[in-house]
């Protein structure tokens, strides 16, 4: 049994279709592979109250929060600013297009 989870990540978000979900399950999605090559992190899963949206995030994973994960985190301002700038550079160098955002997504355990 698992528990609700809140993911906090700075980077890009991609909505997944059925074929892409399968590729993520196999860890073979091209964006996952490109993220690893660029020194980035990724996280994917079902989000929303009914788990109706499958998303893949690529960037800097700031935390996975919940009863089965971490409960709190602190990020010093200067270190966070540096990490966000480095992540933006890695995204561009890795061939990812778009402006990175801070995503805070809640996944309800089904």
KOLNU-886309 format. One record per atom (N, C-alpha, C): residue in three letters; x, y, z. Coordinates in steps of 0.2 Angstrom, whole numbers, plus 5000, padded with zeros to 4 digits. Example, Ala and Ser with C-alpha at 12.3 -4.5 7.8 and 13.67 -1.06 7.14 Angstrom:
<atoms>
ALA506649725039ALA506249785039ALA506649845039SER506449895035SER506849955036SER506450005039
</atoms>
This chain:
<atoms>
UNK500449945000UNK500050005000UNK500450065000UNK500250114996UNK500650174996UNK500250234999UNK500550294999UNK500150355002UNK500250414997UNK499750464998UNK499850524994UNK500550544994UNK500650584989UNK501350614988UNK501250674984UNK501750724986UNK501750794983UNK502450794980UNK502550814974UNK503150814971UNK503350884969UNK503950914971UNK504150984969UNK504750974965UNK504651004959UNK505251004954UNK505251064950UNK505851084948UNK505951144944UNK506151114937UNK505851134932UNK505951114925UNK505451114921UNK505351064917UNK504851054912UNK504350994913UNK503751004911UNK503250954912UNK502950934905UNK502850864905UNK502550844898UNK501950794900UNK501350804897UNK500850764898UNK500950704894UNK500850644896UNK500950574893UNK500350544890UNK500450514884UNK499950474881UNK500050404883UNK499650354881UNK499750284883UNK500450254881UNK500650274875UNK501250244872UNK501850274877UNK501850334878UNK502350364882UNK502350344890UNK501750324892UNK501650294899UNK502050224899UNK501950184894UNK502350124893UNK503050134893UNK503250184889UNK503950194888UNK504250214895UNK503950254899UNK504150274906UNK504150214910UNK503650174910UNK503650114914UNK504350074913UNK504550074907UNK505150034905UNK505750074905UNK505750134908UNK506250184908UNK506650194902UNK506250194896UNK506550204889UNK506250264886UNK505850304889UNK505650374886UNK506250414884UNK506250434878UNK506850474876UNK506950534880UNK506450564883UNK506550624887UNK506950604894UNK506750544896UNK507150514902UNK507850504901UNK507950474895UNK508650464893UNK509050524892UNK508750574889UNK509050644887UNK509150674894UNK508750674899UNK508850704905UNK509450674909UNK509450604909UNK510050574912UNK510750594909UNK510750594902UNK511350624899UNK511550694900UNK511050734902UNK511150804903UNK511250814910UNK511250764915UNK511350774922UNK510750804925UNK510150784923UNK509550814925UNK509150754929UNK508650764933UNK508250714936UNK507550714932UNK507250664933UNK506550654931UNK506150614936UNK505450634935UNK504950594939UNK504350594935UNK503950534935UNK503350534932UNK502850494936UNK502250504934UNK501750474938UNK501050494936UNK500550474940UNK499850494939UNK499650544944UNK499350604942UNK499250654946UNK498450674945UNK498250714950UNK497550734951UNK497150684955UNK496550704957UNK496150674962UNK496050604960UNK495950594954UNK495750524951UNK496350494947UNK496950524948UNK497550494944UNK497350504936UNK497050554934UNK496850554927UNK497350584923UNK497850614925UNK498350644921UNK499050614923UNK499350584918UNK500050564918UNK500550614916UNK501050624920UNK501450684919UNK502150654919UNK502650684915UNK503350674916UNK503650734917UNK504050744922UNK504450804924UNK505150794923UNK505550844920UNK506250844919UNK506550904922UNK507050894926UNK507350954929UNK507750944935UNK507550984940UNK507850974947UNK507350954952UNK507350894954UNK506850864959UNK507050894966UNK506650944968UNK506750974975UNK506550934981UNK506050884979UNK505850844985UNK505150804983UNK505150744986UNK504550704986UNK504250704993UNK503650734994UNK503450745001UNK502850705002UNK502750675008UNK502250635010UNK502450585016UNK501950555018UNK502050505024UNK502650455022UNK502650435016UNK503150385014UNK503850415011UNK503850475011UNK504450515009UNK504650565014UNK504950615011UNK505150675016UNK504550715018UNK504650735024UNK504050775027UNK504250855027UNK504850875026UNK505050945026UNK505650955022UNK505851015020UNK506451035017UNK506551105018UNK507251125017UNK507451195017UNK507951205012UNK507851265008UNK508351275003UNK508651345004UNK509251355006UNK509551425007UNK509451455000UNK509251525000UNK509151564994UNK509651564989UNK510351574991UNK510851574986UNK510951514983UNK510951454987UNK511051394984UNK510451374979UNK509851394981UNK509251374977UNK509351414970UNK509551474971UNK509651514965UNK510151484960UNK510651464963UNK511251434959UNK510951374956UNK510651334959UNK510351264957UNK509851274951UNK509451324952UNK508951344947UNK509251364940UNK509751404941UNK510151434935UNK510551374932UNK510851334935UNK511151274933UNK510651224929UNK510151214932UNK509551174929UNK509351204922UNK509251264922UNK509051294916UNK509551284910UNK510151294912UNK510751284907UNK510751214905UNK510651164910UNK510651094908UNK510151074903UNK509551104905UNK508951094900UNK509051114893UNK509351174892UNK509551194886UNK510051154882UNK510551134886UNK511151094884UNK510851024882UNK510351004885UNK510050934884UNK509550934878UNK509450994875UNK509050994869UNK508251004871UNK508151024878UNK507451034880UNK507251104878UNK506651114876UNK506451184874UNK505851204879UNK505851264880UNK505351294884UNK505651324890UNK505251364894UNK505451394900UNK505251354906UNK505751344910UNK505651294916UNK505251334921UNK504851294925UNK504351324930UNK504551284936UNK504251304942UNK504251274948UNK503551234948UNK503551164948UNK502951124948UNK502851094955UNK502251104958UNK502051074964UNK501451034963UNK501550964962UNK500950924960UNK500850874965UNK500250864967UNK499950814972UNK499650754968UNK499950694971UNK499650634968UNK499350594974UNK498650584972UNK498250554977UNK498350474976UNK498450444982UNK498550364981UNK497850334979UNK497950294974UNK497250264972UNK497150194975
</atoms>
